[in-house]
Amino acid sequence: MNFAIKVVQPSDFSSVDAIAQFQTEIEHVLQSGADIILVDLKQITSITSASFIVLVKGLKALLAPERQLVICSMNEQVRILFELTGLDEVFKLFADRDEAHQYLQPSNKVEVLKSKSEVPKAKPSVSTLKLAG
C-alpha cells in the first residue's frame, strides 16, 4: 500500500501571522487528502501554545487510523517543551526527515510545501474538511 506523504516546513512561529500561515498550510494539506503529514521543525527555534494548538488540531483532524501527523527535526528547546507538555507521548517524533521516512516506509510519494506561494490564499474552514474513513 502506498501513502501520500506531504511535508510542511514552517520557518517561523514568532508571530500571529506566521502561526496563521502554518494553520492554513496544515488545513490545505488535510484537504488535499494526504495520508501522512510530516511537520519538519528544523527552522523553528521556539514554539508557542498557539503553535501547539495548530498541531493538535491537525492531529485530531486525522482521525482515520491509516492517517497520521508526525514531527521531525526539533531543536533541544522545542523537544523539551513537547516533553513538559506531554505531547511527546501524543505525536510520533523523529530526529530528522530520514528517520521519519524510514519509519513511514513503504512510502514513495512526498510533496514538500515550503513557501507561502504554494498555499492557497483563502483560508479553508476546518468544518469543511472531508476525511476518508
N, C-alpha and C positions, 0 to 999 in steps of 0.2 A: 504494500500500500504506500502511495506517495502522499506526502503532506506539502502544502504550500506554506513556506516559512517567509514571513515578512519581518524585516529588521527596521526598527525605529531607533534612531540615534540622536537623542536630544543634545543640544550644545549648551543649553543654559536653563537653569531653574531659578534664577535670581529675581525674576520679576513676574508680576501677574500675567503680563502679555506672553512671556516665554512659557509659562505653565499652561495658559490657554492654548497656545500653539501645540504644545505636546498633547493636550487632551484632544485637539482636533485631529492630530496625526493618528492617535490611538483609535478614535472613532472611525476615521476613514479606513484604516486597516481592518477593523472589525467588519465594516460594511462591505469590504471587498471580498469577504469570505475566507480570509486567511485561517488556516488550521492552527498555526502557531505564530505568536508574536514574540520576537526576540527583542527585548529592550536593551540596547547597548549603552551603558552609562559611562563609557570611557572618558568623555569630555566633562562630566559633571563632578564638581569639587565639593558641593554641599547639596543637601536636599531638605525641602521644607515639608510641613504637614500637608500643604496643598498638593505637592507632588505625590506624596504617599496616597492621597485620596484618589488622584487620577489613576495610579497603578492599581489600587484595589477595585475601583470601578471597572477598569479594563478586565481584571481577573474575574470579577463577578459576571461580566457580560459573556464570558466564555464558559458557559455552563455545561456544554457537552463534554463528556469525558475525553473524547479524542482531540479536543481543542485545548490549547494552553498558552499562557503567557509566562515567559521565562526571562530572567535578567542576567546580564553578564557585565564584566569589566568595571566593577565598582572599585573606587579607591578605599583605603582603610577607614576614613572618616564616615563615608556613606555606609560601608558594611557594618560598622559599629552601630549606627542608627537603626539599621534593619534588625540587628540583634537585640538592641534595647527595646524596640517596639514589638518584638516577637514576629515580625514579618519575615524573618529568615526561615521560619517554620511554615509559612504560608506559600511563599514563592520558591521556585526552583532557581537557585543562584549558581552561577558559574564564573570561574576566574576570567575567562575570555571567550571570544566567539568560537575559537577552535574547540574548546572543551564543550561548549553548548552544542555545536554541530555534531560532535561525536555522540553526545547523549541523544540527540534528536534523530539520528540516522534510523532508517533509510530515507533521508530527505534529499531531494536533488533540485528543488526549485526554491531559490532565495531571491527576494526582491528587497533592496535596501532603499529606505527613504531617508535622505539626509537634509534636503533643503526645503524651505517653505514653498518654493515654486512647484514642488511635486505634489503638494497637498491642495485640494480644492479650497477656494477662498471661503465659501459658505460653510458655517459650522453645522455638521449633521446633528440631528437630535438623537439622543440615546434612545428615546422612546420609539423611534422608527427602525431600530435595528431588527433584522430578521436573522435569527440564529437557526442553524440546522439542528435537527435532533429533536 
